Amino acid sequence: VFARYRDRFVIPYWRAGETVYSIARLPEGDADERPDWDKGKYIKHLTSSKEERVSSSAVDHVLFGLDSISNRDEIIITEGVIDAINALDRGYACLSPVTTNFRQRDLDQLAALAEGKTAYLVFDNEQSGAGLKGAVKTASHLQDRGCNVQLVKLPRPSGVDKVDLADYLAKATNQQFDKVLHSAPDLLAYQLKELAKLPKTKALAELELMLGSISQLSDMQIDHYATVAAGYNLVGKAVFKRMVKQVKGQQQQQQKQQALELERKELTNYQYLRNRINEIRNDKSLVDHQIKQAVSRLVLKDFKDNGQFYVTLEQHCYWFDSQDKHLYLLNDSVSALVSDRFGINMTESLFDYLIAEFQAEALLRGKQSEIRRFSYYDKEEGN
């Protein structure tokens, strides 16, 4: 450690009261006198090396400030370790991955540690906007994991290119900082605010992309964001809620369709059709004639897909089943087939409706044919 951290400020990482990791910071203005490999602002603790002896108690990279968040409902997440140290010194619970580009394992740790807490993501307020971009990406990941995240934009005086948390706390009181924290928007509210700055057509297009995640929220949360959107003059509250409702309907339809496709793979064709017919017959929103129409469409399609309708010159109607190679006269004689395949009994009015539909299909679009019975002629017996 001494050789690696020579002439640097060493910052220990604590977990359960023990040092499990460390990082060393280069003093200001010291880089010019160092070799190229040692010019970095920070050097992190070695956890594995073939050339140097590494402490057996060293662990893979952990987040700075772990011990500070125990039994705390609100935590701060910041980029830099100096920012975190300043926050801890003021009595705040604070975590820091000590990087501007959070890795996946950093994000996973943050999400697990922030569960059930309000996390204030305090980013560097830079003129370039780099800190904000990183913060939005991090907040999006944490929100997807179910975390309650607020985006905290620190005040940046005119003419100043960058303000980080350490800069801000050097001049602000805890009371002032608390006011900034508690007025910070969550990710969705921030995104709605930014959309309101765009041209209307583009803003609405971007809003539609967000509605999928918004539709998963509770009615109370949706009402809140509808109020937020109206407050930013993005869309009216009623319009916002109507858009969300429409997306919800589309999602439910997609889920239903996916469930039907899965069911279709698992069941035989006629098991699937019987289930669909039962759903239609049990649909309280449909009246009798609508049920008959919907069921007949399903059954008629199956007959068309799996056989051929025929009509004779005498207007007798038939259906040939290509599966069992059987010709059915379209009257009560087809009742056993309809009952077995579709669960419809000949005593039901629905059966009579189906027979009428079959006959109409045969008369209008059936193949003209002469139906003859095959006979066997025995020469020896003469009959």
Secondary structure, 3 states (H helix, E strand, C coil): CCCCCCCCEEEEEEECCEEEEEEEECCCCCHHHCCHHHCCCEEECCCCCCCCCCCCCCCCCCCECHHHHCCCCEEEEECCHHHHHHHHHCCCCEEECCCCCCCHHHHHHHHHHHCCCEEEEEECEECCCHHHHHHHHHHHHHHHCCCEEEEEECCCCCCCCEECHHHHHCCCCHHHHHHHHHCCCEHHHHHHHHHCCCCHHHHHHHHHHHHHHHCCCCHHHHHHHHHHHHHCCCCCHHHHHHHHHHHHHHHHHHHHHHHHHHHHHHCCHHHHHHHHHHHHHCCCCCCHHHHHHHHHHHHHHHHHHCEEEEECCCCCEEEEECCCCEEEECCHHHHHHHHHHHCCCCCCHHHHHHHHHHHHHHHHHCEECCCCCCCCCCCCCCC
